[in-house]
Amino acid sequence: MTLNELHRDMRAALQNSVDAAEIDRLTSETARYASTVGWALGVIDKDGRIVRAFDSLREMAKARFEQTRDTDIATLHDALADLIVEIRTHDEDMDPLSDNDRHDN
């Protein structure tokens, strides 16, 4: 599954009624991506579009959980948060100028 397919399938799942098996599949795939981010050779998301897109899904998952109290949705939310943190951390590590260095001028 590509990152675009994951995003598409997750958006559809969060907008519609899906079963626990589909949420589990999406959660597992999100966790798989999060675990492989560190292997990327360069910056993954230089303009922040990927993080914004998946953060939007994280917000959707949060809202859905607040409505349903479905623990599978909560787990999906947490997997999305982990993916976002992994991408941000990786990209900060790969960027030769940290945010602090940019603001010292």
N, C-alpha and C positions, 0 to 999 in steps of 0.2 A: 504494500500500500504506500503510495506517495504521500507526502505532506499535504498536498492539495486535496487528494482523495480523503485523507483523514479529516481535514477541515470541513469538506463538503458533507461527508457522512455524519460528522458530529453535529454540524448545524442542523441537518435534517432530523437527527435523533432528538435534539433538544427542542425543536419546534413541533415535533409530532409525538405521538404515543408509541414507544418502542418497548420491547421486552428486556428483561434483565440480561439475557444473553448478549444482546446487541450492545448494551451499555458496557458490559464486561469486555467485549471484543474491542470497543473503542478505548476503554481504559487501559487495557493491555498494550494496545498499539501506541498510545500516548506515552506510556511508561517505557516502552521499547525505544521510542525516539529520544526520550529524555536521557536514557542510559547510554546512547551513542553520540550525543552532542559533543562530548569531549574529544572525540576522534577527528572532528572536522579540522582541516588544515588551516583554515583562515576564518575570518569573520563570517558568521552565518547571516546576520540580519543588520547590515550596516545602516539601513534607513528606518529600522524599527517596524516595518510592515508585518513581519511574521509575528512578533510579540504582540502587536496591537490586535491582529486577527485572532490569535489564540486567547488573548486576554478578554476579548469580547465574548468568546465562547465560555470562558471561565465565569464571567458575569452572568451569562445565560444559565449556566449550570447552578450558580448560586441562587438565582431567582427561582429556578425550577425546584431546587431542593427546599427553599423556603415555602413553596406552595404545597409540595408533596411529602416532604420529610423522608424521601426515598434515599436510603443509605447508599445505594449503588450510584446515584447521582452525586452524592457527597464524595464518594471515592473518585469519580470522574473529575469533579472539581479539583480535588487535591492533586490528581495526576496532571491536570492542566497547569496548575500552579507550579508544580515541580518542573515541567517542561519549560515554562517561561523563565523560571529562575536559572535553569541550566543554560539556556540560550544567552541570557543576559550576562551570566557569570563568565561563560566561555568567551563571549565577544569582548567583555571588559579585559579579560586576560590576554586576548590576542591583539588588542588595540595598544600600540606603543605609547599613546598619550592617555593617561587616565583622565577622568572628569576633573579631578583636583588640579592636575597639571594645566588643563585648558583654562581654568578660572583664576589662576594665579597672576595672570597678566594685569 
